[in-house]
Amino acid sequence: MRDLRRLSPFPRGLSHCALGLALLSPFAQADFLDDGKARLELRNFYFNRDFRQDEARQSKAEEWAQGFLLRYESGYTEGLFGVGLDALGLLGVKLDSSPDRTGTGLLKADREAPGRAQDEYGEMGVTAKLRVSDTTLKLGTLFPALPIALANDSRLLPQTFRGAWLQSAEREDLSLNLGRFDRVNLRNSSDNERMQVFNGGARNIVLGRHKDSDALDFAGLDYRWMPALTTGYHYAELDGIYRQHYLTLGHALDLRQAGALTTDLRWASSRDAGGSNVDNRAFGAMFSYRRGAHRLGLGYQHMSGDTGFAYVSGADAYLVNLVQINDFGNADERSWQLRYDFDFAALGVPGLTLMTRYLSGDNVRLPGHGVEGKEWERDTDLGYTVQSGSLKGLAVKWRNATSRSNFGSDIDENRLILSYSLPLF
């Protein structure tokens, strides 16, 4: 038998997964195995970010990589308590990089050769599941999509959290979430690390004795009052750094032949929890009107308080103006967004879609500068998914962005992403 310590992270993780399945197999029943499913996602990612300001320390970040994402989800054993096991295998392979072009977030930094990216990196995650009725407890590697913790999947490999997460939907119109995360695994890392608060841009967050944390405790509920109206409340505490309350409202109005109007309202209050100066209220509203192949959106976002919006570093901020480069969540910032989407199926080209948007932010508080911070961003996404034939499901997306600011980096960015998901069973 090969020594597991000598295997690379990816095969070693698969070996651990296989060992876990072997140990569980005596207790596995037909539903556990027959209801299981696995798929392999291939993700080819080219990233180019040019820095346009004169004083930029690096002229550009440019890398190309290939990702492999193997996902397995088991069914549950029979009985009152159903037991299951999920597994995730991730592998990122460098195709092109250079010490003067690193920093794209695609690849892991090489600890033995500072300034360079590793040739490959990988990890394995396992999640144990216990189900009773419509309540499920998950332990291990997790992918939260919650207002207070939103896993980032905008690069080669996804970000994950580690912890315990209880999800309950005993009532059809009510969902409950409760749990704790103790580690985060960043999108270009294979290590579970303590969590930090994002403090980029003009957040103005000052930390006390706690620079990081090993506990994000959370609880929340979402209630559907009627098919078109849902509200939610979520609470989280990043131990020693901040506490956060988050309210959401979503509404869809069917205008019949005139189209449809959707409303997305979000409000969050964040305060310090153990010596930091976190103090923020964030309000966001997004209104979208759809008719036929066209969709037009208008968004507004406003920050108030002593600091900018607080969230776990490496994750996504649950803000209506979170876009390709910026989230417009700086101290006192006001921002608006105009967005347009078009589905080319209306012109006889199903699978081809276009999105373009423009955002502008101002009133950013820059202590010690004596000026008002301003920024803007323009994004365009063009995507196509093959609809039939041997390449059915192959997706190609080009993402272009331009960002300008009087307090941050001036950026021109292009991303080209090819992805294909292959069901294994």
N, C-alpha and C positions, 0 to 999 in steps of 0.2 A: 504494500500500500504506500502511495506517495505521501510524503510529509506535507501536511496542509500548510505548514509555515513557509514552505518554499514556493507555494503557488502564488501567482499574481492575485490582486484583490478580486478580480472578476471570477476566475475559476474557483478560488477559495470560498467565495460567497455561495456559488452554485453548489459546492460540496456540502457546505453547512446546510443549505436548503434541502438537499437530497437526504442528508442525515436526519433532519427534522421530519421530513415526510416518512422516512423509514420507521422512525420511532412512533409516529402517529398511526402508521398503517394498520396495526392490529385492532385499533379502535375505529378505523374508517369504515363507513358503510357505503352502500351504493350511491346515495345522494351526495356524499362527500366527494366521491370520485366522478360519478356520471355528470354532476352539475358543474364540475370544474371546467375552466376555460383558460387558454393561454394564447398569447399573441406576441409577436416580435415586431417592434417598430424600428425602422431604419430612418435616421435623421442626418442629412448632410447639410452643413451650415457654413456659409461664408459670411464673414463680418468685416466691414470696413468703416472705421470712424476717423474722419479727418478733423484735427483741431485747428481752428482758423484764427485764434487770437495770437497776436505777435509774441506774447511772452510764454507761450505754451512750452512746457518742458519736453513734450513728445509731439512730433508732427502728426503721427497717426497711430491708430491701433488696428492691426489687420491680421486676421488668422482664418484658417480653414480647417474644419475638423469633421470627422464622421462619428456619429453616435449610434449605439445599439441599446435598445430598451426592451428587455424581456420581462413580461408581466404574467403572473399566474394567479388566478383566483379560484379557490376551491369552493365546493358546495358546503353544506353543513351535515353533520351526522344527524340521525333521527333521534327523536325523543324530546322531552321537555327542554333540555339544554342542548342546543345544537353547537357543535364545535367545528371550526374551520381554520384554514391557514392560507395566507396569501404570501407571495414571494415576488421580489423585484430584483432584477440583475441589470446593472448599468455599466456600460463601457464607453469611454471616449477616446478616440484615436486622433493624434495630430497628423494633419496632412500638409500644413504649411504654417510656419511661424518663424519669428526672428526676435532676438533680444530687444531690438529697437521698435518692435511692432506688437509687443504683448499687451495684455490688459483688456482683452475683449470680453472676458467672462466665459469664454468657450472652454478653456483649458486650465488645468491645474498648474500652479507654479511649481517649478523644480526646486526643492529645498537644498539639494546638493549643488546646484548651479544657479545661483541667484540671477534673476533677470531673464531666465529661460523658462519655457513651458515644457512640462513632461511629455514624453512621446505618447504615453497612454495613462489613463487612470480609470479606476472602476470601483464599484461597491456593490454590496448585497444587502437587501433589506428584507426582513421577515415580519409578518404581522399575524398574530394569533387572534382568532375571532370567537366570541361566545354570543350566541343568540338565544333570547327567550322571547317568544311571541314576536312583536315588532320592535324590540329593543336589542341593540347590538353593542357589545363592548369590544373595542379593538386595542391591542397592546403591541407596541413595536414601531415599525416605520409607518408614517402617516402622511397623507396629502390633504391638509385642511383647506377648505374653501369657505372660510368664515370671515365676517367683517373684521374680527380682531386678530385673525391669523390667516393670511392668504398665500399659499405656497406659490413660489415663482417658477414658471416654466417657459421663460422667454429666451433661453439659450439652448445649448446642445443637450444637456441633461437637466432634469427637474430638481428643484430644491425639495428636501423632505424634512419633516420634524420627527422626533422620537418621543413617545409618551403613551398615555392612556386616554381614550376618547370614547365616551358613552353617547350613543345616538338613539333616540326614542321617537317612534311615530305610532304610538298606540291609538291615537285619534287621527283620522284621515286629514283633518284640518290643522293639526298642531304637531310641530316637530321640536324636540328638545335636544340640547347639546350640553355636555358637561365633561370636564377633563383637565389634564395637566400635561404640558410638554416640558421636557427637561433638557433637550438638546436640539440643535438645528444642524442640518447638513447642507451647506451652500451648493449652488448649482455648478460650481467649478471646484468642488472639493470631494474627498472621499472620507472625511473625518467628521464625526459628531462633535460639535463644539457648544460651549455655553453661549447663551443668547445675549445680543447687545441691542441697543436702540439706535435706529438710523439717525445720523446727525450731519448729513451732507447739506450742501447749499447754504441757506441762511436759516437753519433751524434754531440756532442760538440756544441749544440745550446744553446745560452745564450739569455734569454728573457729580455726585457726592462720593462717598466711599465705595459705592457699588458701581463698578465699571461694566460688569456683565452679570448675568443671572442664570440660574439653573432651574427656574420655575416660572412658567407662564400658565397661571390658573385661569380657567374660563368657564362661563356658563351662559346659556342663551336660549331663546325660544323664538319661533316664527309661527304666526297664526294667520290662516287664510280665512278671512271674513266671508268672502264670496269668491267664485272662480277668478274674478278680475282684480281682487284687492287682497294684498298681503302686507302685514306689518311685522316687525321684528325688534327684539331687544337683546343685546349681547353685552356681557361684562367680561373684562379681562384685567389681570394684574401681572405685570412683569416684575417679579419680586425684587424689591429694593430700588426700582426705577420709576415705574408709572402705573397708575390705575386708569382704566378707560371704560366709559359707557357709550354704547353705540345704538342709535335708533334708526330704523329703515322703514320705508314705505314704498311699495310698488303697485302700480295700477295700470290696467290696460283697458282702453275704451274702444269698443268696436263701432266704427262709424259706417258699417256696411259698405255700400258701393263707394262711399267717400274715403275709405281707407281705415286706418287705426291710429290711435294716439296712445303712447305709453308715457308714464311718469315714474321717475326714479328719484326719491328724496332720501338724503342721508344726513344725519347729525351726530357728531361725536364730541364728547367732553373728556379730556385727558388731564390728569393731575399727577403730581409727584407722589411717590410711594417709597420714601426712605432716603431723602437727602438731595435728590435732583431738583431742578427748577422747572420741570415739565408743567406747562400751563397753557392749554390750547382748547379752543372750541372750533370745530370744523363743520361748516354747512355746505352741502352740495345738492344741486338739482339738475336733472337731465330730462328734457322733454323731446320725444321723438315722434315724428309723424311719418307713417308709411302708407304709400299708395302704389299698388302694382309693383314694379321693379325698383321704385325710388324710395329712399328713406332719408329724411332730413332731421338732424338733431341740433338742439341748442342747449348748452350747459352753462351753469354758473357755479362758482365755488368761492367761499370766503373763509379765511382764517382770522381768528382773534385770540387774544391772550398774549402772554409774555414770550411764548415759543411757537415754533412750527408744529406740524402734526407729528405725533409719536407713533412708531410701529417697530416691529422686530426687524433689525437690519438683515438684508438679504431677501426678505419676503416682499410681497407687493403691498402697497398701501391701498386700502379700500376707499378710494376717492374717485369721484366722477371724472376728474381731470387728470387721472393717471394715464399717461400715454406712452409712446415709444421711448422717449428719453427722460422727460420730466414728469413730476406729479403735481407741481404748482402748490405745494403744501408748506411753503416758507412762512416765517413769522409775519402776520398781518396781511398776507397776500390776498388779493382779489383777482380772480381770473374768469374768463369766459371761453366757451368753445363753440365752434360752428362745424358741423360734421355732415357729410353726404355719402350715402352708400348706393350702389347700383348693381343689380343682378342682371347679367347679360343673357340669362335664359330667356328674357323677354325679346331678345333680338335673335333667338335661335342658337345661342351658344351656352347651353347649360354647363355649370361648373366654373364659369368665369365670373369673378366678382371684383368690384372696385370699391375702395374706401378712401376718402380724403378728408382732412380736417385741419382747422387752424385754431390755435389757442394763443391767448394773450394774457399776461399777468402783470400787475403793477402793485404799488403801495407796499412793497416788501421792505421790512424794517432792517436796516443795515447799521448796527451800533458802531459808532465811531467814524462812519463814513460821511455823514451829513448829507447824503443823497438818498433818493427813493429808488429802491431796486425794481428793475423791469426786466421782463423776459418774454419771448414768444417762441412758438414751435409750429412747424408745418409738417404733416405726415401724409404719406400716400402708400396704400397697400394694394397690390394687384396680385390676385391669386387664381389658380386654375387647378381643378381636380379632374382627372381623367374619369369619364363616366362609364366606359365599357371597354371590352377587349381584355387582352392579357395584362395590361397595365392599369386596369380599373382600380381606383383608389389612390393612385400616385398623385401627390399634391406638390405644386410648385408655387412658392410665394416670394415676391419681391417687396421689400419694405424699405422705403426711403424717408428720411427725416432731415430737417434743418432746424437748428435751435440757436438762438442768439440771446445774450444776456449782458447786463452791465455789471454783474457780480459773480458770474460763473463762466464756464467754458462756452466758446462758440464752436458748434459742431455741425458737420455735414456727415450723414451716416447712410450706409446701404447695407442691407442684409438680404441674402439669397438663401432660401431654405427649401430643400427637397425632402419630402417625407413619404414613407410608405409603410402601412401596417399590414402584417401578414398573420392571419389567424392560424394557429398551430393545431388546436382542437377546441 
